[in-house]
């Protein structure tokens, strides 16, 4: 064995690590996010009053969070699969427009989500005696906001791939997880440090999870005006995501990325 050769292997892997931000992201950010997410969750559990129905709050929040993650992942995977197959050039060589692909992907994603609603509702009822239909007053508004924001983030993730290349495909699985810290899925927004609370209020899913907790614990049904701000934010982000998608699409087209797809 040679220490020089071992040193060469160490240096090669170290330089490769520090030169790719995606690897650094995967190494450092995941532990921090999990620490914050579960730390805040159990902090809330320990301080929760007896009247709070923790099991229903957590199960209800978990169901909505899986809807959100599933929508974003399935939407982006349609484009990412074409990147893996190096088929985007052939797709855009056809008369199909990018707007038509987005709408078609969104419809497919919503169909999958509706199937998921049925499956997860039955599973939650059989395993935990949790009737998701009890949340029906929040179902239409909450699922609509979740769907809009999930598609919005899916469009953004696809745009990042156009802009920075396939190396950022890690965002398909981890990008939304970072924001889940601010969605306050398992804990109220007051559990966040005050400096982070404005960030949480600027994200539409936060309102859905707050409404779910308030409804389960206090039977408070949000009024029509309560839904206005989260819907306005969802459509605002959707508009920004659409603009950014067009911008990155044109740049990728000019530099010939659809042929190389590196």
C-alpha positions as a Markdown table, in Angstrom:
| # | Residue | x | y | z |
|---|---|---|---|---|
| 1 | Unk | 0.0 | 0.0 | 0.0 |
| 2 | Unk | 1.1 | 3.5 | -0.8 |
| 3 | Unk | 0.2 | 6.6 | 1.3 |
| 4 | Unk | 0.8 | 8.7 | -1.8 |
| 5 | Unk | -1.8 | 6.8 | -3.8 |
| 6 | Unk | -4.2 | 7.0 | -0.8 |
| 7 | Unk | -3.6 | 10.7 | -0.6 |
| 8 | Unk | -4.4 | 11.0 | -4.4 |
| 9 | Unk | -7.7 | 9.2 | -3.9 |
| 10 | Unk | -8.6 | 11.4 | -1.0 |
| 11 | Unk | -7.7 | 14.6 | -2.9 |
| 12 | Unk | -9.6 | 13.5 | -6.0 |
| 13 | Unk | -12.8 | 12.8 | -4.1 |
| 14 | Unk | -12.5 | 15.9 | -1.9 |
| 15 | Unk | -12.0 | 18.2 | -4.9 |
| 16 | Unk | -15.0 | 16.5 | -6.6 |
| 17 | Unk | -17.1 | 17.0 | -3.5 |
| 18 | Unk | -16.3 | 20.8 | -3.1 |
| 19 | Unk | -16.7 | 21.5 | -6.8 |
| 20 | Unk | -20.3 | 20.1 | -7.0 |
| 21 | Unk | -22.8 | 22.1 | -4.8 |
| 22 | Unk | -25.4 | 19.3 | -5.2 |
| 23 | Unk | -23.2 | 16.9 | -3.2 |
| 24 | Unk | -22.5 | 19.5 | -0.5 |
| 25 | Unk | -26.2 | 20.2 | -0.4 |
| 26 | Unk | -27.0 | 16.5 | 0.1 |
| 27 | Unk | -24.4 | 16.2 | 2.8 |
| 28 | Unk | -25.1 | 19.2 | 5.0 |
| 29 | Unk | -28.6 | 20.5 | 4.3 |
| 30 | Unk | -30.6 | 17.3 | 4.9 |
| 31 | Unk | -29.4 | 16.8 | 8.5 |
| 32 | Unk | -30.1 | 20.5 | 9.2 |
| 33 | Unk | -33.6 | 20.4 | 7.7 |
| 34 | Unk | -34.5 | 17.1 | 9.5 |
| 35 | Unk | -33.2 | 18.5 | 12.8 |
| 36 | Unk | -35.3 | 21.7 | 12.5 |
| 37 | Unk | -38.4 | 19.9 | 11.2 |
| 38 | Unk | -38.6 | 17.2 | 13.8 |
| 39 | Unk | -37.2 | 19.4 | 16.6 |
| 40 | Unk | -40.0 | 21.9 | 16.1 |
| 41 | Unk | -42.5 | 19.1 | 15.8 |
| 42 | Unk | -41.6 | 17.4 | 19.1 |
| 43 | Unk | -41.3 | 20.8 | 20.8 |
| 44 | Unk | -44.9 | 21.5 | 19.8 |
| 45 | Unk | -46.0 | 18.0 | 21.0 |
| 46 | Unk | -44.4 | 18.5 | 24.4 |
| 47 | Unk | -46.0 | 21.9 | 24.9 |
| 48 | Unk | -49.4 | 21.0 | 23.4 |
| 49 | Unk | -52.3 | 21.3 | 25.7 |
| 50 | Unk | -54.4 | 18.1 | 26.4 |
| 51 | Unk | -57.3 | 19.4 | 24.3 |
| 52 | Unk | -55.2 | 19.2 | 21.2 |
| 53 | Unk | -55.9 | 16.1 | 19.2 |
| 54 | Unk | -52.3 | 15.4 | 18.2 |
| 55 | Unk | -53.0 | 12.1 | 16.4 |
| 56 | Unk | -55.6 | 13.6 | 14.1 |
| 57 | Unk | -53.6 | 16.8 | 13.6 |
| 58 | Unk | -50.5 | 14.9 | 12.5 |
| 59 | Unk | -52.3 | 12.3 | 10.3 |
| 60 | Unk | -54.4 | 15.1 | 8.6 |
| 61 | Unk | -51.3 | 17.2 | 8.0 |
| 62 | Unk | -49.4 | 14.2 | 6.8 |
| 63 | Unk | -52.1 | 13.4 | 4.2 |
| 64 | Unk | -52.1 | 16.9 | 2.8 |
| 65 | Unk | -48.3 | 17.1 | 2.7 |
| 66 | Unk | -48.2 | 13.8 | 0.7 |
| 67 | Unk | -50.6 | 15.3 | -1.8 |
| 68 | Unk | -48.3 | 18.3 | -2.2 |
| 69 | Unk | -45.1 | 16.3 | -2.6 |
| 70 | Unk | -46.8 | 13.8 | -4.9 |
| 71 | Unk | -48.1 | 16.6 | -7.2 |
| 72 | Unk | -44.7 | 18.3 | -7.4 |
| 73 | Unk | -42.8 | 15.1 | -8.0 |
| 74 | Unk | -45.1 | 13.6 | -10.6 |
| 75 | Unk | -45.3 | 16.8 | -12.6 |
| 76 | Unk | -41.5 | 17.2 | -12.7 |
| 77 | Unk | -40.9 | 13.5 | -13.4 |
| 78 | Unk | -42.6 | 13.8 | -16.7 |
| 79 | Unk | -40.0 | 16.2 | -17.9 |
| 80 | Unk | -37.1 | 14.5 | -16.1 |
| 81 | Unk | -37.9 | 11.1 | -17.7 |
| 82 | Unk | -37.6 | 12.8 | -21.1 |
| 83 | Unk | -34.2 | 14.2 | -20.0 |
| 84 | Unk | -33.0 | 10.7 | -18.9 |
| 85 | Unk | -34.1 | 9.3 | -22.2 |
| 86 | Unk | -32.6 | 12.2 | -24.1 |
| 87 | Unk | -35.9 | 12.6 | -25.8 |
| 88 | Unk | -36.8 | 16.3 | -25.2 |
| 89 | Unk | -35.4 | 17.3 | -28.6 |
| 90 | Unk | -37.7 | 14.9 | -30.3 |
| 91 | Unk | -40.7 | 16.0 | -28.2 |
| 92 | Unk | -40.2 | 19.7 | -29.0 |
| 93 | Unk | -39.5 | 18.8 | -32.7 |
| 94 | Unk | -43.2 | 17.8 | -32.9 |
| 95 | Unk | -46.0 | 20.3 | -33.3 |
| 96 | Unk | -46.7 | 20.0 | -29.5 |
| 97 | Unk | -46.2 | 23.3 | -27.8 |
| 98 | Unk | -44.6 | 23.6 | -24.4 |
| 99 | Unk | -47.8 | 25.1 | -22.9 |
| 100 | Unk | -49.7 | 22.0 | -24.1 |
| 101 | Unk | -47.1 | 19.8 | -22.4 |
| 102 | Unk | -47.5 | 21.7 | -19.1 |
| 103 | Unk | -51.3 | 21.5 | -19.2 |
| 104 | Unk | -51.2 | 17.8 | -20.2 |
| 105 | Unk | -48.7 | 17.1 | -17.4 |
| 106 | Unk | -50.9 | 19.0 | -14.9 |
| 107 | Unk | -54.0 | 17.1 | -15.8 |
| 108 | Unk | -52.2 | 13.7 | -15.5 |
| 109 | Unk | -50.8 | 14.8 | -12.1 |
| 110 | Unk | -54.3 | 15.8 | -10.9 |
| 111 | Unk | -55.7 | 12.4 | -12.0 |
| 112 | Unk | -53.0 | 10.6 | -10.0 |
| 113 | Unk | -53.7 | 12.9 | -7.0 |
| 114 | Unk | -57.4 | 12.0 | -7.1 |
| 115 | Unk | -56.6 | 8.3 | -7.1 |
| 116 | Unk | -54.2 | 9.0 | -4.2 |
| 117 | Unk | -57.0 | 10.7 | -2.3 |
| 118 | Unk | -59.1 | 7.6 | -2.5 |
| 119 | Unk | -56.3 | 5.2 | -1.6 |
| 120 | Unk | -54.9 | 7.2 | 1.3 |
| 121 | Unk | -58.4 | 7.9 | 2.7 |
| 122 | Unk | -59.2 | 4.2 | 2.8 |
| 123 | Unk | -55.8 | 3.4 | 4.3 |
| 124 | Unk | -56.1 | 6.1 | 7.0 |
| 125 | Unk | -59.6 | 4.9 | 8.0 |
| 126 | Unk | -58.7 | 1.2 | 8.1 |
| 127 | Unk | -55.3 | 1.7 | 9.9 |
| 128 | Unk | -56.1 | 4.6 | 12.3 |
| 129 | Unk | -59.8 | 5.0 | 12.2 |
| 130 | Unk | -59.2 | 8.5 | 10.7 |
| 131 | Unk | -62.0 | 9.6 | 8.4 |
| 132 | Unk | -60.5 | 12.0 | 6.0 |
| 133 | Unk | -64.0 | 13.0 | 4.9 |
| 134 | Unk | -64.3 | 14.7 | 8.3 |
| 135 | Unk | -62.1 | 17.4 | 6.7 |
| 136 | Unk | -64.5 | 17.9 | 3.9 |
| 137 | Unk | -65.1 | 21.6 | 4.7 |
| 138 | Unk | -61.4 | 22.1 | 3.9 |
| 139 | Unk | -61.1 | 19.6 | 1.1 |
| 140 | Unk | -61.9 | 21.7 | -1.9 |
| 141 | Unk | -60.0 | 24.8 | -0.9 |
| 142 | Unk | -57.1 | 23.0 | 0.7 |
| 143 | Unk | -56.6 | 20.5 | -2.2 |
| 144 | Unk | -56.9 | 23.3 | -4.7 |
| 145 | Unk | -54.2 | 25.4 | -3.1 |
| 146 | Unk | -52.0 | 22.3 | -2.6 |
| 147 | Unk | -52.5 | 21.4 | -6.3 |
| 148 | Unk | -51.7 | 24.9 | -7.5 |
| 149 | Unk | -48.6 | 25.3 | -5.4 |
| 150 | Unk | -47.4 | 21.7 | -6.3 |
| 151 | Unk | -47.7 | 22.4 | -10.0 |
| 152 | Unk | -46.0 | 25.8 | -9.5 |
| 153 | Unk | -43.1 | 24.2 | -7.7 |
| 154 | Unk | -43.0 | 21.4 | -10.4 |
| 155 | Unk | -42.7 | 24.1 | -13.1 |
| 156 | Unk | -39.9 | 25.9 | -11.1 |
| 157 | Unk | -38.0 | 22.6 | -10.7 |
| 158 | Unk | -38.3 | 21.9 | -14.4 |
| 159 | Unk | -37.1 | 25.4 | -15.1 |
| 160 | Unk | -34.1 | 24.9 | -12.9 |
| 161 | Unk | -33.2 | 21.8 | -14.9 |
| 162 | Unk | -33.4 | 23.9 | -18.1 |
| 163 | Unk | -31.3 | 26.6 | -16.5 |
| 164 | Unk | -28.6 | 24.7 | -14.6 |
| 165 | Unk | -28.7 | 21.3 | -16.3 |
| 166 | Unk | -29.6 | 17.8 | -15.1 |
| 167 | Unk | -27.2 | 18.1 | -12.0 |
| 168 | Unk | -30.0 | 19.9 | -10.1 |
| 169 | Unk | -32.4 | 17.0 | -10.5 |
| 170 | Unk | -31.9 | 16.5 | -6.8 |
| 171 | Unk | -34.4 | 19.3 | -6.3 |
| 172 | Unk | -37.1 | 17.0 | -7.6 |
| 173 | Unk | -36.9 | 15.1 | -4.4 |
| 174 | Unk | -35.5 | 17.5 | -1.9 |
| 175 | Unk | -36.4 | 21.0 | -3.0 |
| 176 | Unk | -39.9 | 20.9 | -1.6 |
| 177 | Unk | -38.7 | 19.3 | 1.6 |
| 178 | Unk | -36.7 | 22.4 | 2.5 |
| 179 | Unk | -39.9 | 24.5 | 2.2 |
| 180 | Unk | -41.8 | 22.0 | 4.3 |
| 181 | Unk | -40.0 | 23.5 | 7.3 |
| 182 | Unk | -41.9 | 26.8 | 6.6 |
| 183 | Unk | -45.2 | 25.1 | 5.8 |
| 184 | Unk | -45.6 | 24.2 | 9.5 |
| 185 | Unk | -47.0 | 20.8 | 8.6 |
| 186 | Unk | -46.9 | 19.3 | 12.1 |
| 187 | Unk | -46.7 | 22.3 | 14.3 |
| 188 | Unk | -48.3 | 25.8 | 14.5 |
| 189 | Unk | -46.6 | 28.8 | 12.9 |
| 190 | Unk | -46.0 | 30.2 | 16.3 |
| 191 | Unk | -43.4 | 27.4 | 17.0 |
| 192 | Unk | -41.1 | 29.0 | 14.4 |
| 193 | Unk | -38.7 | 31.7 | 15.4 |
| 194 | Unk | -40.3 | 35.1 | 14.8 |
| 195 | Unk | -37.8 | 36.0 | 12.1 |
| 196 | Unk | -39.0 | 33.0 | 10.0 |
| 197 | Unk | -42.7 | 33.5 | 10.5 |
| 198 | Unk | -43.1 | 36.1 | 7.7 |
| 199 | Unk | -41.5 | 33.6 | 5.3 |
| 200 | Unk | -44.1 | 30.9 | 6.4 |
| 201 | Unk | -47.0 | 33.3 | 5.9 |
| 202 | Unk | -45.8 | 34.0 | 2.4 |
| 203 | Unk | -46.3 | 30.4 | 1.3 |
| 204 | Unk | -49.9 | 29.2 | 0.5 |
| 205 | Unk | -49.6 | 25.7 | 1.9 |
| 206 | Unk | -49.0 | 27.2 | 5.4 |
| 207 | Unk | -52.5 | 28.5 | 5.5 |
| 208 | Unk | -53.9 | 25.0 | 4.6 |
| 209 | Unk | -52.1 | 23.3 | 7.4 |
| 210 | Unk | -53.1 | 26.1 | 9.9 |
| 211 | Unk | -56.7 | 25.7 | 8.8 |
| 212 | Unk | -56.5 | 21.9 | 9.2 |
| 213 | Unk | -55.2 | 22.2 | 12.8 |
| 214 | Unk | -57.7 | 24.8 | 13.7 |
| 215 | Unk | -60.6 | 22.8 | 12.3 |
| 216 | Unk | -59.6 | 19.5 | 14.0 |
| 217 | Unk | -58.9 | 21.2 | 17.4 |
| 218 | Unk | -61.6 | 23.8 | 17.5 |
| 219 | Unk | -64.0 | 22.9 | 14.7 |
| 220 | Unk | -63.5 | 26.4 | 13.1 |
| 221 | Unk | -64.3 | 26.4 | 9.4 |
| 222 | Unk | -62.4 | 29.1 | 7.5 |
| 223 | Unk | -64.6 | 31.7 | 5.7 |
| 224 | Unk | -64.4 | 32.6 | 2.1 |
| 225 | Unk | -62.3 | 35.6 | 2.9 |
| 226 | Unk | -59.8 | 33.5 | 4.8 |
| 227 | Unk | -59.1 | 31.6 | 1.5 |
| 228 | Unk | -58.5 | 34.8 | -0.6 |
| 229 | Unk | -54.9 | 35.5 | 0.5 |
| 230 | Unk | -53.6 | 31.9 | 0.0 |
| 231 | Unk | -55.3 | 31.6 | -3.4 |
| 232 | Unk | -53.9 | 35.0 | -4.4 |
| 233 | Unk | -50.4 | 33.9 | -3.4 |
| 234 | Unk | -50.8 | 30.6 | -5.2 |
| 235 | Unk | -51.7 | 32.3 | -8.5 |
| 236 | Unk | -49.0 | 34.9 | -8.0 |
| 237 | Unk | -46.3 | 32.1 | -7.7 |
| 238 | Unk | -47.9 | 30.2 | -10.6 |
| 239 | Unk | -47.5 | 33.4 | -12.7 |
| 240 | Unk | -43.9 | 33.8 | -11.7 |
| 241 | Unk | -43.1 | 30.1 | -12.3 |
| 242 | Unk | -44.7 | 30.4 | -15.8 |
| 243 | Unk | -42.6 | 33.4 | -16.6 |
| 244 | Unk | -39.4 | 31.8 | -15.3 |
| 245 | Unk | -40.2 | 28.6 | -17.3 |
| 246 | Unk | -40.5 | 30.6 | -20.6 |
| 247 | Unk | -37.3 | 32.5 | -19.8 |
| 248 | Unk | -35.2 | 29.3 | -19.1 |
| 249 | Unk | -36.8 | 27.5 | -22.0 |
| 250 | Unk | -35.7 | 30.2 | -24.4 |
| 251 | Unk | -32.2 | 30.2 | -22.9 |
| 252 | Unk | -31.9 | 26.4 | -23.1 |
| 253 | Unk | -33.1 | 26.5 | -26.7 |
| 254 | Unk | -30.5 | 29.1 | -27.7 |
| 255 | Unk | -27.6 | 27.3 | -26.2 |
| 256 | Unk | -28.7 | 23.9 | -27.7 |
| 257 | Unk | -29.3 | 22.3 | -24.3 |
| 258 | Unk | -32.2 | 20.1 | -25.7 |
| 259 | Unk | -29.6 | 18.3 | -27.9 |
| 260 | Unk | -26.9 | 17.9 | -25.2 |
| 261 | Unk | -29.1 | 17.7 | -22.1 |
| 262 | Unk | -26.0 | 17.8 | -19.9 |
